[in-house]
Amino acid sequence: MDRDIIISGVHLDLTDALKKIVSEKAEKLFRHEGRIVRLRFELEHATSRNPAEEFVAKGHIEIQGPDIIATAISDDLYKSVDLLIQKLDRQLNEHFHK
């Protein structure tokens, strides 16, 4: 299924493999709710931050109602993406199962 997922990079090159991994992990979010309009991800190599925490993953879910936004920071880009998906997943559960 073709989903509306936007992935951008700040201070890093987005490879096709990285985009594919983010898209595959994001599919988990779509299983919760068909009312998701769009997912936007911003992956950043934050050179001005503490060297131990240099990769930032930001997520923005556009849905009917208030949007859901989360950020995850770690020393590994893939770990940041995993943490971000977990946060967004929890927020979606809270939003739709109140």
C-alpha positions as CSV (number, residue, x, y, z in Angstrom):
1,M,0.0,0.0,0.0
2,D,1.3,3.4,-0.9
3,R,1.5,5.6,2.2
4,D,2.2,9.3,2.4
5,I,5.6,9.3,4.3
6,I,8.0,12.2,4.0
7,I,11.6,11.6,5.2
8,S,14.1,14.4,5.2
9,G,17.7,14.7,6.5
10,V,19.6,17.5,8.2
11,H,23.4,17.4,8.1
12,L,23.3,13.9,6.7
13,D,22.8,12.1,3.5
14,L,19.6,10.0,3.2
15,T,20.5,6.7,1.5
16,D,17.8,4.6,-0.2
17,A,18.5,1.9,2.5
18,L,17.9,4.4,5.3
19,K,14.7,5.7,3.7
20,K,13.5,2.1,3.3
21,I,14.2,1.2,6.9
22,V,12.3,4.3,8.2
23,S,9.4,3.5,5.9
24,E,9.2,-0.1,7.0
25,K,9.3,0.9,10.7
26,A,6.6,3.6,10.1
27,E,4.2,1.0,8.7
28,K,3.7,-0.1,12.3
29,L,2.0,3.2,13.0
30,F,-0.5,2.8,10.1
31,R,-1.8,-0.4,11.6
32,H,-3.3,1.6,14.5
33,E,-5.4,4.1,12.6
34,G,-6.7,4.6,9.1
35,R,-7.2,8.3,9.8
36,I,-3.5,9.1,9.5
37,V,-3.1,11.6,6.8
38,R,0.7,11.9,6.6
39,L,3.9,10.9,8.4
40,R,6.8,13.2,8.4
41,F,10.3,12.3,9.7
42,E,13.3,14.5,10.0
43,L,16.6,12.8,10.7
44,E,19.4,15.0,11.9
45,H,23.1,14.7,12.7
46,A,23.2,17.3,15.4
47,T,26.8,18.4,15.4
48,S,26.3,21.2,18.0
49,R,24.9,18.8,20.7
50,N,26.7,16.7,23.2
51,P,28.8,14.2,21.2
52,A,27.3,11.3,23.1
53,E,23.9,12.3,21.8
54,E,24.4,13.2,18.2
55,F,21.5,11.7,16.2
56,V,18.0,13.2,16.4
57,A,14.9,11.7,14.9
58,K,11.7,13.8,14.8
59,G,8.3,12.6,13.8
60,H,5.1,14.4,13.0
61,I,1.9,12.5,12.5
62,E,-0.9,14.4,10.7
63,I,-4.2,13.0,11.7
64,Q,-7.8,14.1,12.1
65,G,-7.6,16.2,15.3
66,P,-4.4,17.5,16.9
67,D,-1.2,16.3,15.3
68,I,1.2,14.0,17.2
69,I,4.8,15.1,17.5
70,A,7.8,13.3,19.1
71,T,11.6,13.5,19.2
72,A,14.2,10.9,20.1
73,I,17.9,11.5,20.6
74,S,20.7,8.9,20.9
75,D,24.3,8.2,19.8
76,D,23.1,5.9,16.9
77,L,20.7,7.0,14.1
78,Y,18.9,3.7,13.9
79,K,18.4,3.6,17.6
80,S,17.0,7.1,17.4
81,V,14.5,6.0,14.7
82,D,13.5,2.9,16.8
83,L,12.9,5.1,19.9
84,L,10.9,7.6,17.9
85,I,8.6,4.9,16.4
86,Q,8.1,3.6,19.9
87,K,7.1,7.0,21.2
88,L,4.8,7.7,18.3
89,D,3.2,4.3,18.7
90,R,2.5,5.0,22.4
91,Q,1.1,8.4,21.6
92,L,-1.2,7.0,18.9
93,N,-2.5,4.3,21.4
94,E,-3.2,7.0,24.0
95,H,-4.9,9.2,21.4
96,F,-7.2,6.6,19.9
97,H,-7.9,4.5,23.0
98,K,-9.0,7.1,25.5
